[in-house]
């Protein structure tokens, strides 16, 4: 059977792959992608883990050209796949550009998607992409046999020990060497580089250049099924009363927000202050869930975690993925009890891995102090984290849809919603 997927109009390949991975007839999944980002890898993580748990095997072949693949993505893939190969040709005129997803039982059942979809959030869900899907479920279907045989030969080439443009990754040290050689870069660095390129392009062409194209609007990743429809809220704070203009509901839609840490609080310096409201410093929250009926006030950073700021009894635990490790049990709650309660929202970055490693000491003691923390939402309860020096604050501000301060004074900590 042959099928054409025209994302995002008719189907999203990421959702299709998640469904196919649950079909018990398949025993082997092969990923071939020019680019890989955490936005794709971590959204597929649960499905990949479940597939392997029931005995499935996963091989991944990922390209390193044009800085389309991040260090964090392949570190995570290394832990999720049975084998990981990175593909790169030293000839600058040759690019590894394939995107293929293959499922088989090595007998009668085969399924393959060949198209333009990279292993990224955009490639699997939100970009304009096209994929041709071919499936075989009968030994009498000889018409597609040669098609699948050609693919099997292709993969065998990349697995050959004497293949000079394909490297089998045997340890994290291999990935660290590629990072040091600048063949891999951290994901937040890639995102900021892309943002700077857009900024310079705008500056060179002029801000008043007419728009030659329109947009179909934001394409969403399938959201959580929730009975909570959310509600607009009235909030007293910053000496004003404001009303939110959009419901606050649990959502898996991608967002990135940065938080200035300063000294942090808590004995382990792992508590980050959040806010109910923010004083707008730069940009605009119009059209976002942070918009209020006051042009100078936005909803606070606690809303990034899909929490109603007025629900002060709420306590939410999230998992943070940092350097390919999941730290569960980072708690968001209102600090209105215990020692020195100040009635403010905060997140305790105290998560632990299943082996007992603590996020608080992942990079030594007090490592959050005087930094900028960048969180990207994968799911409403699952986020990936980057930690940058304070010197990157201006660059992050320049790439933000808006920036705001937690308090009324210029000394209050800043946060911003990123546009990258």
C-alpha positions in Angstrom: 0.0 0.0 0.0 1.2 3.5 -0.8 0.2 6.6 1.0 1.2 10.3 0.8 1.4 12.4 4.0 1.2 16.2 3.4 2.1 17.7 6.8 0.6 19.7 8.3 -2.5 19.6 6.1 -3.1 15.9 6.1 -1.4 14.1 9.0 1.7 14.7 11.2 4.5 12.1 10.8 5.4 12.2 14.5 1.9 11.2 15.6 1.9 8.5 12.9 5.2 7.1 14.1 4.0 7.0 17.7 1.1 5.0 16.6 3.1 2.5 14.5 5.6 1.9 17.3 2.7 0.5 19.4 2.0 -2.2 16.8 3.4 -5.4 18.2 4.1 -6.9 14.8 7.1 -4.7 14.4 10.4 -5.6 16.0 12.9 -3.2 14.5 12.8 0.5 14.0 15.4 2.4 11.9 15.7 6.2 12.0 17.6 8.0 9.2 17.6 11.7 9.5 19.8 14.6 8.3 19.0 16.6 11.4 18.0 15.7 15.0 16.9 18.1 17.8 15.7 17.5 21.3 12.3 18.9 20.2 11.9 15.7 18.2 13.9 13.2 20.2 12.3 13.9 23.6 8.8 14.0 22.1 9.4 10.5 20.8 11.2 9.3 23.9 8.3 7.6 25.6 7.4 5.7 22.4 11.0 4.7 21.8 11.4 3.4 25.4 8.2 1.4 25.2 9.2 -0.1 21.9 12.5 -1.3 23.3 10.9 -2.4 26.6 8.8 -5.0 24.7 11.9 -6.3 22.9 12.2 -4.0 19.9 15.5 -2.9 18.4 16.3 0.7 17.4 19.1 1.9 15.1 19.6 5.6 14.3 21.7 7.2 11.5 21.9 11.0 12.0 23.7 13.6 9.9 26.0 16.3 11.2 25.9 18.8 8.3 25.0 22.5 8.5 24.7 22.3 12.3 21.3 20.9 12.0 21.9 18.3 14.8 22.4 19.3 18.4 24.7 17.7 21.0 21.8 17.1 23.4 19.7 15.3 20.7 22.4 12.7 19.9 23.3 12.2 23.6 19.7 11.4 24.3 19.5 9.2 21.2 22.6 7.3 22.3 20.7 6.2 25.4 17.4 5.5 23.5 18.8 3.5 20.6 20.6 0.1 20.4 23.0 1.6 18.0 23.8 5.2 16.9 25.7 6.2 13.8 26.6 9.8 12.8 27.1 10.5 9.2 29.3 13.3 7.8 31.3 13.7 4.6 34.4 15.9 4.9 33.8 17.2 1.3 31.9 20.5 1.9 30.1 20.0 -1.4 28.4 16.8 -0.1 25.6 16.8 2.4 23.9 13.9 4.1 20.2 14.7 3.6 18.2 11.5 3.8 15.0 11.2 6.0 13.7 7.7 6.2 11.8 5.9 9.0 11.6 2.1 8.7 9.7 -0.6 10.7 9.9 -4.3 10.2 9.6 -7.8 11.7 12.2 -9.1 9.2 9.5 -11.3 7.7 6.3 -10.3 6.1 5.6 -6.9 7.8 7.4 -3.8 6.6 6.6 -0.1 6.8 8.6 2.8 5.5 8.2 6.6 5.3 10.6 8.4 2.9 10.3 12.2 2.7 11.5 15.6 3.9 10.8 15.1 7.7 13.8 15.5 10.0 13.9 14.0 13.5 12.9 17.4 15.0 9.7 18.9 16.4 9.2 20.9 13.3 10.0 18.0 10.9 7.7 15.5 12.7 4.8 17.9 13.5 4.7 21.5 12.5 6.7 22.2 9.3 5.4 21.9 5.8 6.7 18.4 4.9 5.9 15.6 2.6 6.4 11.8 3.1 5.7 8.8 0.9 4.6 5.8 3.0 4.9 2.2 1.6 3.7 -0.8 3.6 3.8 -4.5 3.1 1.9 -7.1 5.2 1.8 -10.1 2.9 4.4 -12.6 1.6 2.6 -12.5 -1.8 3.2 -8.7 -2.2 6.3 -9.0 -4.4 5.8 -5.6 -6.0 7.3 -3.7 -3.1 10.0 -6.3 -2.2 12.7 -4.7 -4.4 11.8 -1.3 -2.9 12.5 -2.5 0.6 15.6 -4.4 -0.5 17.2 -1.2 -1.8 16.7 0.5 1.5 18.2 -2.5 3.4 21.3 -2.2 1.1 21.6 1.5 1.9 21.6 0.9 5.6 24.2 -1.8 5.2 26.5 0.7 3.5 26.4 3.0 6.5 27.1 0.1 8.9 30.2 -1.1 7.1 33.3 -0.8 9.3 35.3 0.7 6.5 32.7 3.4 5.7 34.7 6.6 6.1 31.8 9.0 6.4 29.8 7.0 9.0 30.9 6.8 12.6 29.4 4.3 15.1 29.1 6.0 18.5 30.4 3.7 21.3 30.4 6.1 24.2 29.5 9.7 25.3 33.2 10.4 24.9 32.8 10.1 21.1 30.1 12.8 21.2 32.3 15.0 23.4 35.1 14.8 20.8 32.7 15.8 18.1 31.5 18.7 20.3 35.1 19.8 20.8 35.8 19.6 17.1 32.8 21.9 16.5 31.0 19.2 14.4 28.3 19.3 17.1 27.0 22.3 19.1 24.7 22.7 22.1 21.1 23.1 21.2 20.6 26.5 22.8 23.7 27.8 20.9 22.2 26.6 17.6 18.9 28.3 18.4 20.6 31.6 19.3 22.8 31.5 16.2 19.6 31.1 14.1 18.0 34.0 15.9 21.0 36.2 15.3 21.0 35.3 11.6 17.4 36.3 11.3 18.1 39.6 13.2 21.1 40.5 10.9 19.0 39.6 7.8 16.3 42.0 9.0 18.8 44.7 9.6 20.5 44.3 6.2 17.2 44.4 4.3 15.5 47.1 6.4 12.7 46.8 8.9 10.3 48.4 6.5 10.8 45.8 3.8 7.3 44.8 2.6 6.1 41.3 3.5 6.0 39.2 0.4 4.4 36.2 2.0 1.7 35.5 4.5 1.4 32.6 7.0 -1.1 29.8 7.7 -0.6 30.6 11.4 0.9 28.5 14.2 0.7 24.7 13.7 0.2 22.9 17.0 1.6 19.7 18.2 -1.4 17.5 19.3 -2.4 18.7 22.8 -3.2 16.9 26.0 -6.7 15.4 26.3 -7.9 17.3 29.4 -11.3 18.0 30.9 -9.9 21.3 32.2 -11.0 23.9 29.8 -9.1 26.6 31.7 -10.4 30.0 32.6 -9.5 33.6 32.5 -8.4 35.0 35.8 -8.3 38.3 37.7 -5.1 38.9 39.6 -4.2 41.5 42.2 -0.6 42.5 42.1 2.0 45.2 41.3 -0.6 47.7 42.7 -3.1 46.9 40.0 -5.8 44.4 39.1 -5.5 42.7 35.7 -7.4 40.1 33.8 -5.9 37.5 31.6 -7.1 37.4 28.0 -6.6 33.7 27.3 -7.5 30.6 29.3 -4.7 28.9 31.2 -4.8 25.1 30.3 -2.4 22.2 30.3 -0.7 22.1 26.9 2.1 20.2 25.1 2.7 23.0 22.7 6.4 24.0 22.4 7.6 27.1 24.3 10.9 28.3 25.5 11.4 30.7 28.4 14.6 32.1 30.1 14.9 33.0 33.8 17.5 35.2 35.4 18.8 33.5 38.5 20.9 36.0 40.4 21.9 34.5 43.8 19.0 31.9 43.9 17.6 30.9 47.4 17.5 27.9 49.6 20.4 26.2 51.4 21.5 24.5 48.2 20.9 27.6 46.0 18.5 25.6 43.9 15.3 27.6 44.3 14.3 29.9 41.5 11.7 32.6 42.1 8.7 32.8 39.7 5.9 35.3 39.6 2.2 35.8 39.3 2.6 38.9 37.2 5.4 40.7 35.4 6.1 44.3 34.5 6.7 44.4 30.7 10.2 45.6 29.8 10.4 44.9 26.1 8.3 43.5 23.3 4.7 42.5 23.5 2.7 39.6 24.9 -0.2 40.1 22.5 -1.5 36.9 21.2 0.2 34.8 23.8 -1.2 33.2 26.9 0.6 35.8 29.0 -1.4 38.7 27.6 -3.6 40.8 30.0 -5.9 43.7 29.6 -3.1 46.0 30.8 -0.5 46.7 28.1 2.2 47.2 30.7 1.5 44.0 32.7 1.9 40.3 31.6 1.1 37.1 33.4 4.0 35.8 35.5 6.5 33.1 34.7 4.6 30.5 36.6 2.1 30.4 33.7 4.9 28.9 31.6 4.3 25.7 33.6 0.5 25.8 32.8 -0.3 26.9 36.4 -3.1 29.4 37.2 -1.3 32.1 39.2 -4.3 32.5 41.5 -4.4 28.8 42.4 -2.1 29.2 45.3 -2.8 25.7 46.7 -1.4 24.1 43.5 1.8 22.0 43.7 3.2 20.6 40.5 6.1 18.3 40.0 7.9 18.3 36.6 10.8 16.4 35.1 13.8 18.3 33.7 16.0 16.7 31.0 19.6 18.0 31.4 22.5 16.5 29.5 20.4 13.5 28.5 19.4 12.7 32.1 15.9 13.0 33.4 15.7 14.7 36.8 12.2 14.0 38.3 10.6 15.8 41.2 11.3 19.4 40.5 8.5 21.1 42.4 6.6 24.3 41.6 4.6 25.7 44.5 3.6 28.9 46.3 6.0 29.7 49.2 3.4 30.6 51.8 4.5 28.2 54.6 7.7 27.3 56.4 10.6 29.6 57.2 10.2 33.2 55.8 7.2 32.7 53.6 6.9 35.5 51.1 3.8 34.5 49.2 5.6 34.0 45.9 5.7 31.2 43.4 9.0 29.3 43.1 10.5 26.2 41.5 12.7 23.9 43.5 15.4 22.5 41.1 15.9 19.5 43.3 15.1 16.6 40.9 16.8 13.3 40.9 17.5 10.6 38.3 16.4 7.0 38.8 20.0 6.3 40.0 19.9 9.0 42.6 21.9 11.7 40.8 20.8 15.2 41.9 20.2 18.1 39.6 21.4 20.4 42.4 25.0 19.0 42.1 25.0 18.0 38.4 27.8 20.6 37.7 29.1 21.1 41.2 27.8 23.1 44.1 25.9 26.4 43.7 26.1 26.0 39.9 22.8 27.8 39.2 24.0 31.1 40.9 24.4 34.1 38.6 23.3 32.2 35.5 20.4 32.3 33.0 18.3 29.2 32.9 16.5 28.3 29.6 13.7 25.8 29.7 11.9 24.3 26.7 8.6 22.6 27.2 8.3 19.1 25.7 5.2 18.3 27.6 3.3 20.1 30.4 5.2 18.0 32.9 8.5 17.5 31.0 11.1 20.2 30.1 14.6 20.3 28.7 17.1 22.8 30.3 20.2 24.8 29.3 22.2 26.9 31.7 24.0 30.0 30.3 26.3 32.6 31.8 24.8 36.0 32.7 26.8 37.5 29.8 24.2 36.0 27.4 21.3 38.0 29.0 21.4 40.7 26.3 21.5 38.1 23.5 18.5 36.3 25.0 16.6 39.5 25.4 17.1 40.3 21.7 15.6 37.0 20.8 12.6 37.3 23.0 9.0 37.9 22.1 8.8 39.9 25.4 10.8 40.3 28.5 9.4 41.3 31.9 10.5 41.7 35.6 9.1 39.7 38.5 8.7 42.9 40.6 8.1 46.6 40.3 11.7 47.8 40.6 14.5 47.8 38.0 16.4 45.5 40.3 13.8 42.7 40.0 14.8 39.5 38.1 13.9 39.3 34.5 12.3 36.5 32.4 11.5 36.3 28.7 9.5 34.2 26.2 11.9 33.2 23.4 11.1 33.4 19.8 13.6 30.7 18.8 
